[in-house]
Amino acid sequence: MAFNLRTHLQFFIGLIISAAAIYLSLRKIDFNALWAALQSVNFLFFIPAIAGQLTCFFLKGTGWRYLLLPAKKNLRVISTTTVLIIGLMVNNLLPAKMGELARGYLMGEREKLPKTLCLSTVAVEHLLDILILTVFLIILLPFVSLPPWLRTGGMLVGLAAMSVIIFLFIVLRREEKFLGWIHRLLQFLPGRFQEKIQAILNNIFQGLRVITGRYIFYAAAAILSMWVMVFCVAYMILLACGLFLPFQAAVMAVVFAAFAKIIPSSPGSIGTFHYLVLLVVMSFQVSKEEALGYAIILHALSFLMETSLGIALVFAGNLSLGKITRQVEGSP
């Protein structure tokens, strides 16, 4: 009941934020110019862009595999990549970022691993994402003219991720002391709650423990490679839209598109994605109509590929999207 209430509240808040972002994106837009920009797209550039997007799935799945290896040594990349794509599809179609919970549930079911452990590795993966993107943001900010609030917001997101990683590293270095402190707090609860919470914490720490081992570096390398490929895909779409801008324009568009997915929004980050990408591209002296056309095409490529592949994998695996969501809602 609490999960459903929270999901509905997040969905409602997300709709309001997305509606505001859509309004700002379309405000004072020349729809004839926008339509002309969309009609001028050169779809030949989509061939390498689609190949690059498929490579991104594989690299992201490889990075997640490394984060899970301490828990299960014989894990295959095809397994993590398949679950990853299904999770992306769920995020595109359902509210409250349920795709992340679906990833934890499906990986736990498929590989017989604790679901809280799988979820903790998803959290580490996202922290690595933000950390890597923040490094690119810091390097490129001096060369890009963005609105002050956008520059500040991007830096705050990145610094928050860095702070969380440092905090987790410190906690894991003093794991026994921290768990002992938690155990003393749990003494005030009934025995059955103590055991359940303790088991969940142990699984979470088992998933987070990868931060202190060598696999975190392998995962970071795979995820870094993935983001470089995403930048290349975004640059291909710039060229497809006839926007011959510096490569850093594609990098900054991807950075803020990724940050847009953190903001509560409608499924698929519709509105927030488009508005932030629009602002970045406009900072390179591009008209609002051309910038919005680029944002629409870039979003459509990832959305359609993630959703179509995810649905195909659900059917290929004899899975039920309804069952997955019910299990996710019913899981602790």
Secondary structure in CASP SS format (residue, H / E / C, confidence):
PFRMAT SS
TARGET T0000
AUTHOR 0000-0000-0000
METHOD secondary structure of the structure
MODEL  1
M C 1.00
A H 1.00
F H 1.00
N H 1.00
L H 1.00
R H 1.00
T H 1.00
H H 1.00
L H 1.00
Q H 1.00
F H 1.00
F H 1.00
I H 1.00
G H 1.00
L H 1.00
I H 1.00
I H 1.00
S H 1.00
A H 1.00
A H 1.00
A H 1.00
I H 1.00
Y H 1.00
L H 1.00
S H 1.00
L H 1.00
R C 1.00
K C 1.00
I C 1.00
D C 1.00
F H 1.00
N H 1.00
A H 1.00
L H 1.00
W H 1.00
A H 1.00
A H 1.00
L H 1.00
Q H 1.00
S C 1.00
V C 1.00
N C 1.00
F H 1.00
L H 1.00
F H 1.00
F H 1.00
I H 1.00
P H 1.00
A H 1.00
I H 1.00
A H 1.00
G H 1.00
Q H 1.00
L H 1.00
T H 1.00
C H 1.00
F H 1.00
F H 1.00
L H 1.00
K H 1.00
G H 1.00
T H 1.00
G H 1.00
W H 1.00
R H 1.00
Y H 1.00
L H 1.00
L H 1.00
L C 1.00
P C 1.00
A C 1.00
K C 1.00
K C 1.00
N C 1.00
L C 1.00
R C 1.00
V H 1.00
I H 1.00
S H 1.00
T H 1.00
T H 1.00
T H 1.00
V H 1.00
L H 1.00
I H 1.00
I H 1.00
G H 1.00
L H 1.00
M H 1.00
V H 1.00
N H 1.00
N H 1.00
L H 1.00
L C 1.00
P C 1.00
A C 1.00
K C 1.00
M H 1.00
G H 1.00
E H 1.00
L H 1.00
A H 1.00
R H 1.00
G H 1.00
Y H 1.00
L H 1.00
M H 1.00
G H 1.00
E H 1.00
R H 1.00
E H 1.00
K C 1.00
L C 1.00
P C 1.00
K H 1.00
T H 1.00
L H 1.00
C H 1.00
L H 1.00
S H 1.00
T H 1.00
V H 1.00
A H 1.00
V H 1.00
E H 1.00
H H 1.00
L H 1.00
L H 1.00
D H 1.00
I H 1.00
L H 1.00
I H 1.00
L H 1.00
T H 1.00
V H 1.00
F H 1.00
L H 1.00
I H 1.00
I H 1.00
L H 1.00
L H 1.00
P H 1.00
F H 1.00
V C 1.00
S C 1.00
L C 1.00
P C 1.00
P H 1.00
W H 1.00
L H 1.00
R H 1.00
T H 1.00
G H 1.00
G H 1.00
M H 1.00
L H 1.00
V H 1.00
G H 1.00
L H 1.00
A H 1.00
A H 1.00
M H 1.00
S H 1.00
V H 1.00
I H 1.00
I H 1.00
F H 1.00
L H 1.00
F H 1.00
I H 1.00
V H 1.00
L H 1.00
R H 1.00
R C 1.00
E H 1.00
E H 1.00
K H 1.00
F H 1.00
L H 1.00
G H 1.00
W H 1.00
I H 1.00
H H 1.00
R H 1.00
L H 1.00
L H 1.00
Q C 1.00
F C 1.00
L C 1.00
P C 1.00
G H 1.00
R H 1.00
F H 1.00
Q H 1.00
E H 1.00
K H 1.00
I H 1.00
Q H 1.00
A H 1.00
I H 1.00
L H 1.00
N H 1.00
N H 1.00
I H 1.00
F H 1.00
Q H 1.00
G H 1.00
L H 1.00
R H 1.00
V H 1.00
I H 1.00
T H 1.00
G C 1.00
R C 1.00
Y H 1.00
I H 1.00
F H 1.00
Y H 1.00
A H 1.00
A H 1.00
A H 1.00
A H 1.00
I H 1.00
L H 1.00
S H 1.00
M H 1.00
W H 1.00
V H 1.00
M H 1.00
V H 1.00
F H 1.00
C H 1.00
V H 1.00
A H 1.00
Y H 1.00
M H 1.00
I H 1.00
L H 1.00
L H 1.00
A H 1.00
C C 1.00
G C 1.00
L C 1.00
F C 1.00
L C 1.00
P C 1.00
F H 1.00
Q H 1.00
A H 1.00
A H 1.00
V H 1.00
M H 1.00
A H 1.00
V H 1.00
V H 1.00
F H 1.00
A H 1.00
A H 1.00
F H 1.00
A H 1.00
K C 1.00
I C 1.00
I C 1.00
P C 1.00
S C 1.00
S C 1.00
P H 1.00
G H 1.00
S H 1.00
I C 1.00
G C 1.00
T H 1.00
F H 1.00
H H 1.00
Y H 1.00
L H 1.00
V H 1.00
L H 1.00
L H 1.00
V H 1.00
V H 1.00
M H 1.00
S C 1.00
F C 1.00
Q C 1.00
V C 1.00
S C 1.00
K H 1.00
E H 1.00
E H 1.00
A H 1.00
L H 1.00
G H 1.00
Y H 1.00
A H 1.00
I H 1.00
I H 1.00
L H 1.00
H H 1.00
A H 1.00
L H 1.00
S H 1.00
F H 1.00
L H 1.00
M H 1.00
E H 1.00
T H 1.00
S H 1.00
L H 1.00
G H 1.00
I H 1.00
A H 1.00
L H 1.00
V H 1.00
F H 1.00
A H 1.00
G C 1.00
N C 1.00
L C 1.00
S C 1.00
L H 1.00
G H 1.00
K H 1.00
I H 1.00
T H 1.00
R H 1.00
Q H 1.00
V H 1.00
E H 1.00
G H 1.00
S C 1.00
P C 1.00
END
